[in-house]
Amino acid sequence: EQITRLQSSDALLRMKLGQRYEWTGHPNEAFDQYAIALQLKHAPAAEELLRLNPGLYRDVELANLLSANRSLVDSRKHGRYLAGLFANVNEFDTAKGYYEEVLEQLGEDVEVLHEYGLLMLDLGRLDEAMVIYDRAAAAKPDDLKTLVATAEAQFRANRFDQSLKTYARVLQLDPCLLYTSPSPRDRG
């Protein structure tokens, strides 16, 4: 009972209370305590929130907390997750910034470029998507996932001749795709 009557300014005790809630099967209450600790500028709380969030469906709340406390979040470690989180809550420019940060750190990582390109494709930013897929193709020219996504972006941009050529290249690399219905999301 004493631990539940904490002063709101004690971040370490909020962290301990969050752990206790986790251990007793109350993840939402744990999230609330870690959120308070983060608001009190306790950096380890960001790690706990990022770890705990999947499955709680509190993306909007987490995104708001992380935006308000960006300096406490290790974007080098969590940049890819943060890009996805901010995309999920429709903060696309923030997501784009995190993708660029990750790519600056990792170089032209084809998987990251593919995710980033899908975001642009979903937003209808077809020219941006194609530039991103061109970067991925330069890093790994015969990557089927990238080629299928590129062909999809070209098709959506009414560049049908280019799209047809790209799909022909895909089939040249993997003739089995002729008998399936590839999607930019499920190849690779």
HELIX and SHEET records of a PDB file:
HELIX    1   1 GLN A    2  ARG A    5  5                                   4    
HELIX    2   2 ALA A   11  TRP A   23  1                                  13    
HELIX    3   3 PRO A   27  GLN A   39  1                                  13    
HELIX    4   4 PRO A   44  LEU A   52  1                                   9    
HELIX    5   5 ASP A   59  ALA A   68  1                                  10    
HELIX    6   6 ARG A   70  LEU A   72  5                                   3    
HELIX    7   7 SER A   75  ASN A   88  1                                  14    
HELIX    8   8 PHE A   92  LEU A  106  1                                  15    
HELIX    9   9 VAL A  110  ASP A  122  1                                  13    
HELIX   10  10 LEU A  126  ALA A  139  1                                  14    
HELIX   11  11 LEU A  144  ARG A  156  1                                  13    
HELIX   12  12 PHE A  160  LEU A  173  1                                  14    
HELIX   13  13 PRO A  175  TYR A  179  5                                   5    
END                                                                             
